[in-house]
């Protein structure tokens, strides 16, 4: 579930092509900033035996999606409906159960609450990382 921070994308865009060492340090800083959200999301999905291990953290230092993103492996197909990620959103979803037909089940969001609870801290840490990278690249 990527959360886009337009100001962060602008900062990274203004830096242009960064030297490999600077990008590496920036990626490391982004990862450290996103670890809190990753831990929180895995904790929120603790009711599932498969979803917590399927959540991963991705970082990027290029393009319009520069920053941190939480992702869930597509090989865990029930993760999406439980998060409530479907057309129209909603607080429930329907699925077939053998011998019972279709049943309605409540969603149990785990990503969005994790992102919402730490987004300001992640943004601040990412902004600091970009500023440090900019200074080390020669920007003032």
Long-range contacts (C-beta under 8 A, 24 or more apart in sequence): 1-69, 1-70, 1-71, 1-72, 1-83, 1-85, 1-111, 1-112, 1-115, 2-65, 2-67, 2-69, 2-70, 3-67, 3-68, 3-69, 3-115, 3-119, 4-64, 4-65, 4-67, 5-67, 5-123, 5-126, 7-127, 8-66, 8-67, 8-123, 8-126, 8-127, 8-130, 9-63, 9-64, 9-65, 9-66, 9-67, 11-127, 11-130, 11-131, 11-134, 12-61, 12-62, 12-66, 12-130, 13-64, 13-66, 14-134, 15-130, 15-133, 15-134, 15-137, 15-139, 18-61, 18-133, 18-137, 19-137, 22-133, 22-136, 22-137, 23-61, 23-133, 25-129, 25-132, 25-133, 25-136, 26-61, 26-129, 26-130, 26-133, 27-59, 27-60, 27-61, 29-125, 29-126, 29-128, 29-129, 29-132, 29-133, 30-59, 30-60, 30-61, 30-67, 30-68, 30-126, 30-129, 31-57, 31-59, 31-68, 32-125, 33-68, 33-121, 33-122, 33-125, 33-126, 33-129, 34-59, 34-68, 34-70, 34-122, 36-118, 36-121, 36-122, 37-68, 37-70, 37-114, 37-115, 37-117, 37-118, 37-119, 37-122, 38-70, 38-114, 40-113, 40-114, 40-117, 40-118, 41-70, 41-110, 41-111, 41-114, 41-115, 43-114, 44-109, 44-110, 44-111, 44-113, 44-114, 45-79, 45-108, 45-110, 47-108, 48-78, 48-79, 48-82, 50-76, 50-78, 50-79, 51-76, 51-78, 51-79, 51-82, 51-110, 54-79, 55-111, 67-126, 68-122, 68-126, 70-111, 70-114, 70-115, 72-111, 81-105, 81-107, 82-107, 82-108, 82-109, 82-110, 83-107, 83-108, 83-109, 83-110, 83-111, 83-112, 84-109, 84-112
